[in-house]
Amino acid sequence: MNGEARIEAVRLTPTHDGETALAVTLRFANGGRSQVQIDADGLRRVLARAGASHAAELIGRNWVVLDVAQPAFMTGPKGGKGR
């Protein structure tokens, strides 16, 4: 996907672990929709990356602001380089 998706809506949702997550609805240029769920730690990183103070400020932004996680194989154990 080429970054053409925009954040259309956000809402809080419970997880199966009894925690709260942010459900984000994405709208793609071709009209398609998708939903992703972000946990509390991820939401803090997303807001920081977007320069936003609350989740409602994400509406209308490009979905690339949601890409805050670095896969474990990229960082390796304890933040070091992977092998």
C-alpha positions as CSV (number, residue, x, y, z in Angstrom):
1,M,0.0,0.0,0.0
2,N,1.3,3.4,-0.9
3,G,0.3,5.7,2.0
4,E,-2.9,6.9,0.4
5,A,-5.1,5.8,3.3
6,R,-6.5,8.4,5.7
7,I,-7.7,8.0,9.2
8,E,-11.5,8.3,9.0
9,A,-12.6,7.6,12.6
10,V,-11.3,6.7,16.0
11,R,-13.1,5.2,19.0
12,L,-12.2,3.4,22.2
13,T,-12.8,-0.3,22.4
14,P,-12.3,-3.0,25.0
15,T,-9.8,-5.8,24.3
16,H,-10.3,-9.4,25.3
17,D,-7.7,-8.8,28.1
18,G,-10.0,-6.2,29.7
19,E,-7.9,-3.3,28.6
20,T,-8.8,-0.3,26.4
21,A,-7.5,0.1,22.9
22,L,-8.1,2.6,20.2
23,A,-9.9,1.3,17.1
24,V,-8.9,3.3,14.1
25,T,-10.9,3.2,10.8
26,L,-8.9,3.8,7.7
27,R,-10.3,4.9,4.4
28,F,-8.3,4.0,1.2
29,A,-8.2,6.0,-2.0
30,N,-10.2,3.3,-3.8
31,G,-13.0,3.6,-1.2
32,G,-12.0,0.5,0.8
33,R,-12.0,0.6,4.6
34,S,-10.1,-1.2,7.2
35,Q,-9.8,-1.1,11.0
36,V,-6.7,-1.4,13.1
37,Q,-6.5,-1.6,16.9
38,I,-3.8,0.2,18.9
39,D,-3.0,-0.5,22.5
40,A,-2.3,2.3,25.1
41,D,1.5,2.2,24.7
42,G,1.2,2.3,20.9
43,L,-1.2,5.2,21.1
44,R,1.3,7.3,23.1
45,R,3.8,6.7,20.4
46,V,1.3,7.4,17.6
47,L,0.3,10.7,19.2
48,A,3.9,11.7,19.7
49,R,4.7,11.0,16.1
50,A,1.7,12.9,14.8
51,G,2.3,15.8,17.2
52,A,-1.2,15.4,18.5
53,S,-2.5,15.8,22.1
54,H,-5.5,13.5,21.7
55,A,-6.8,10.7,19.4
56,A,-9.5,12.9,17.7
57,E,-6.7,15.0,16.2
58,L,-5.6,11.9,14.1
59,I,-8.8,12.1,12.0
60,G,-8.0,13.1,8.5
61,R,-4.3,12.3,8.8
62,N,-2.3,9.9,6.6
63,W,-2.2,6.5,8.1
64,V,1.6,6.5,8.1
65,V,1.4,8.1,11.6
66,L,0.3,4.8,12.9
67,D,3.5,3.1,11.9
68,V,5.5,3.4,15.2
69,A,6.4,-0.2,16.0
70,Q,9.8,-1.5,15.1
71,P,9.8,-5.3,14.7
72,A,11.9,-7.2,17.3
73,F,14.1,-8.7,14.6
74,M,15.2,-5.2,13.7
75,T,16.4,-4.3,17.2
76,G,17.4,-7.7,18.6
77,P,17.3,-8.6,22.3
78,K,17.5,-5.6,24.7
79,G,17.5,-3.0,21.9
80,G,20.8,-4.3,20.3
81,K,21.3,-5.0,16.7
82,G,19.8,-8.2,15.3
83,R,22.1,-10.9,14.0
